[in-house]
């Protein structure tokens, strides 16, 4: 058990893989998240649940962004990350395909994202 555990509140469409990728820069740590939280079946994750995360190895705290009308990963990368070529990073952090982004949907964004 880490000495200084942190917590992470689950949002819609979060998976242990995307959380591990966002927090540690390493999606393979999803098993560690499952063990730390006693998760037997990762398909049972519920929005709003607070997960414990190991403080060791955290690379960044991701943020959240609520999709607005006409938002795309490309536009969010351009306006929020300052570089349109970073749109694949948004796609990797979220299990939502670019064509399925909808107004009101909440997505994970990198720590350096600035609200457009």
N, C-alpha and C positions, 0 to 999 in steps of 0.2 A: 504494500500500500504506500503510495507516495506520501511524503511528509506534508506537502502543501497541495492538496487536491483543489482543483478548480471545478466550476460547473459550466455546463453548456445547455441552453434551453433549445429543445428540438422545435424546428419549424416544419411546415408542410414540405414534403419532398426531400427532407433530410434522410440520408442513409449513413450507416457507420463508415462506409467508404468515403463519402464526400466530407464528412466531419473530420476524419483522419487526415485526408488530403489537405483540408483547409487549416487545421490546427497544427499539424506536425509536418506538413509537406510530404507526407508519406502515407498513402492509402493502405499500405499493408499493416498499419497499426490498428486497423478496425477490429481485429481479434482481441487486442488488448482492451479496447473500449468495451467490447462485449463482456469480457471477463470481469473488468472492474465494476461493471454495472449489473452483473448477474443475468445478462441477456442470453437466453437460450435460442430464441428465434428472432433474428433481426427484422423480420417482416411484421412484428407486433409493435414497432415503435409508434408512439403516439405524440402528436403535436402538443407542445407545452411541457412535456416531461423534461425534468432537469437531469442531465447525465453528469456523472462525475468524470473528470478527465485528469490524467496525470499531468502535473505541472512540468515534469521533466521532459525536455525536448520540444516544448511549445515554440513554434517559430513565429506565430502571429495569431492575433485574435481576429477572426473574420468579422465582417459587419453584415448587415442585412439591408436589403433594398426592396422596396415595393414597386413592382412594374407599373409604369404609367402608359397611357395610350401611345401607340407607335414605338415603344421601346424595343430595341433589338440588342443582342449581345454586342454587335458591332458598334452601335451608337453609344451604348453604356461604356464600352472600352474606350471609345474616342473621348467622350465627355467626362467620364468618371475616373478613368485610369490614365488619361492623357496620351493614349496610343491605341489606335484602332487595331493594331496587330496583336493586342492582348485579348481579343474576343475569345480565342479558344480556351484561355484560362477560366473565363466565366463559364463556358460550356462544360469544362472538366469539373468545376466545383459544384455544378448543379445537375441533377439527373433529368432536367427538363430540356428536351431538344429545342433548338432555336425556333422552330416553326410552331411550338406549342406554348410560347410565352403569352400570358394573358394579363390584361389589366387587373391589378389587385393582388396578383401572385407575389409571394415573397421569395427572394432568392438570396443566396450567400454571395458576398462580394469580398475580394481581398482587403486586407487591413489598410492598404493605401488608397482605397476607393474614396473619391470625394463626391458627395451628392451633387448631381448636375442641377 
